[in-house]
Amino acid sequence: MNLRSFLFIPGDSDKKLGKADSAGADALILDLEDAVAPAHKAAAREKVAGFLKERPLATRSCELWVRINPLDTPLCLPDLAAIVGGVPDGLMLPKANGPPDVHKLGHFLDALETANGVAPGSIGILPVATETAIAPFSLGDYAHTPSPRLKGLTWGAEDLSAAIGASTNLGDDGRWEFTYRMVRSMTLLAAHAAGLSAFETLYVDFRDDAGLMASCRAARAEGFAGRIAIHPAQVPVINAAFTPSTEEVAFAQRVVQAFVDAGDVGTVGLDGKMLDMPHLKQARHVLSVATAHRPL
């Protein structure tokens, strides 16, 4: 997926739903789970279903995703029954324990797409792959049990800390504690092992643009493709951080051209440095991302 930013929108908020189209995010996540109080779940379901149906696929300015309630709750199937007819681009699956949950959700979607006259396989799945204590042990399995609906992996720290009874997920220095750094890295590796995009988790302080930018740049340098936002103000920062700069694009073009000029070789010299196939692969990746978000 060539997506840089996912913005959470509470599914029961008329005010926030009304402003969602102008947020500038590559994708909206219409939330039926944690952002909605239990008493408002049914109303949120109706609002999100209406939001989707008012925006047919061909008219959407960004992708529309829905975070449903977990598979093991009685809220999940009513969520699906309400929203599949509106053809969301994808579903965020919270508290996924591993690939079997993705496949189970895929089977539900197979039936509901058929029942609603939706093209088979239209709706993708993005699991939050680290929110339960058992989930990290299954991360590598995503590469061995692929699903055509699976569009990427993301991770989460808040629900995991609650699941294991932790009082915090941050150290005294404000950085993730080891457990959360570990599952973050494992999610990144698992996504790439499965040929998928990895998406960084949210940055809690929506007023700290400088901190968000630094965190996003570090995440992109490590191999994350984009990030989840919890406030519209975070969207332009995330989009900028995950879009290659003009300088990066120019250098990538020079790398590719150097290999073209050299012919059938495995290494080339550029600016006094020797470059080989991994450098060429990275340059092509930079150009692909840049073309998707800043046409060359």
N, C-alpha and C positions, 0 to 999 in steps of 0.2 A: 504494500500500500504506500502510495506517495502522499502520506499525510504527516503534517508537522504538528498540528495542534488539535486536541480534542477539548471542547469546553463543556463542563457539566452544567446542565440547566435543570433545576428542580421541576419535576413534572406537574406539581400542583400549583405552581406560581404563574398566574395569568400575566403579571407584570414582567417577569423574567422571560417567559415564553414570547411575549410581545416584542421584546427587544432582541431576541436571539438571532434573527436573520441578519442583523447589522453588526454582529460581533466580530466578523472577520476570521472566524476559525475555519480550518479546513473541514472539521467535523463537529457537530453538536452531539452531546450525549444527553438525551432526554431521560432524566433519572426517575425511576420508579422505586428505587431501593432506599439507601441510607438518607437521602435528602428529603424523604417524605415520611411524615409521621404515620403510624399505623391507622389512625382514624381517617386519614386523607388518601389512603392507597386507591380506593375505588374511584374517587374523583380524579386523581392523577392519571389513572389508566384511561379514563374517558378523555381528558384534556390532551394527553399525548396521542391517542388514536386520532382525535380530530386534527391536531397539528400536522400529523403525517398525511392524512387524507387531503388536507388543504394544499399540500405541496407534493404533487406527483413527481415521480423520478425525473422526468424531462425538464421540470421547471426549477429544480433545486439549485441554489447558489452554493451549497456546501453539502457534504454527506450528513445524513441524519441517522444516528445510532440511538439505541435505547438500552439503558442498564435495567435489566429485569431483576426480579427478586430471585434468590438462590433456588437451585433445582430442588433442594430438599425441603422447601417450604410450600404450604398450600397456596401461596400467592403466585407461584411461577406460571402454572398453566392458565389461570385467568389473565395474566399479563400477556401471554403469547396469543391467546384467543382474541384479545382486544386489538393487538397492534399489527399482527402479520398482514392483515388486509391492507394496511397503509404502506406496506413494503418499505420498512426501514432498510437502510443500506447494510446495517449489521446490528448485532446484539452484543453488549458487553455482559459477560457472564461472571458475576461475583462469586467469590468463595468456591471457585472450581478446585476440586481435589486432584484433577489430572485429566488426561485425554478421554477416559470413559465418560466423563461428564460432558465433554464437547460432543462426543458421538451421540449420547443420549439426547442432548438438545437438538442435534442435527436430525435425529429421527422424528422428534416432535415437529420440527420445521418442515420436514418432508411432507408430513400429513397435512399440516395447516396451510402450506403453500398450495397444495393440490385443492384443498377444500375452498380456498379463497381465490382460485384462479390466478395465482401468482406463479411466474415462471420458476420451475424447479431450480433450487440452488441459488436463488437471487440474494438471499440474506446471509451475510457473513457472521462470523463469531470471533470475538476478541475476549479471551478469558483473562481475568485477574488471577494470575497463576500462583500466588504465594500467600493467600489470605487465611489458609488453614494450616495446622501443624503438620499434616500429612502431605500437603501439596508440593513442597520443595523436593520431596523424594521422587516425584514423578516427572520432574521437569524434562529430563532427558528423553522420556518416552514420547514427547511430542514429535520427535524426529523419526520415530519408528512406527507410529500409528497415525499417519497423516489424515487429515480431513480436508476436502476441497473447500469447505466453508471457513476453515481456520485462516484468519487474516493477519495474525500477529500475536504477540504476548506482551502483557504488561504486568507490573507487580504492585503490591500494596503493603504498607507497613502498619497502618492503623489497626486493621482487623486482625493481622497476625499477632500484634502485641497483645490485643485483647484475648485472642485464642490461647495464648500461652501464659496468660496471667502476669504479663510484664507491667510494671508501673510506668515505664517510659521506653521509647525506642531510640532515644537520643542520648549521647554521652555528654559529659560536662562541657565539651568543646562545641556542642551543637551539631556534631556530625552523627550519622547513623551509627548505632552500636554494631558490633561485629556480626550478630545474627542477621541484621537487615542488610548490611553491606554484602554478606555472603549470598543471600537469596537474590539480591539485585544482580550480582554478577552471574549467578546461575541462570537467571531469567534471560539475561543478555546472550549468554552462550547457547541456551536451549533454543531461543528464537532463531539464531543464525544457523544452528545445527539443523533446524527444520526448514531452512530457507525462507524464514519469515522476518518481518520487521519487529524490533523491540521498541517499546514505548516507555519512557521514563515516567515514574509516578509523580504525583502532584507536589508542588512547592507551597507549603502552608501559608507563608506570609505574603499575601497578595499585594502588600504595600512596598515590598522590598524589590524594586526593579533591578537594582544592581546585583543583588544576591541571586535573583532568578536568572539573570543573563549569564553570570559566571557559572552557575550550576548547569544551565542548558548547554553552554559551550563545552563544558567538561563532559557532559553526557554524550553530546554529538561526537566529540573526539574519541570516546570509548566505543562508539558503534550504535548508539540509540538513534532512531530515526525521527522521533518526535516526543511530545510530552502532553500530559493531561493538565488542563487548566481548571482552576476552581473559581476564577473571577475573570470577567471580560478584559480587565486591565492587563492581565497576563498574556493575552493572546498575541498582541503585536510583538512583545518581547520574545515569546517562544518562536513565532514565525521567523523573526529576524535571525535568531540564534541557530535555527535548523535549516537556514537557507545559505548555501555557499556564497561567500563574498565575491566581489568582482575580481579581487586578487587571486582567490583560490581558483576561480574559473579560468582565469588567464593562465595560471601555472599548469592546471590540468590540461588545457589545450596544448600547451607547449610540450608536455610529457607525451601526449598521444601523438603529436606531430613528429616528435623525435623518433619514436618507434616506427612510424610510417616511413620517415625518411631513411632510416637505417635498414629497412627491409626485414628479411626473415632472421631476426636475431633475438636473443634472450635478454641482452643487457645493452644499455646505451649510456653515454655520458651527457650530463646536462648541468651546467653551472658548476663544473668541477666535481660533481658527484656521480657515482655509478648507480643507475636505476635498473631494476629487473621487473619480472612479471607482477609481483605484488604492487609495485608502484603504478604500473599500467592499469591494473585492475582498480586500484583506488581512484586514479584519475578518471577513468570511465564512470565510476560510481558518482563522483563529484559532478560530472557533466550531466549525468542522468537526473540527479536530484535538481540541479540548477535548471535544466530544461523543463522539468515538471512545475517548478514554482517561479522561475524567472526565465522565460523563453529566450534562448540565445539568438 
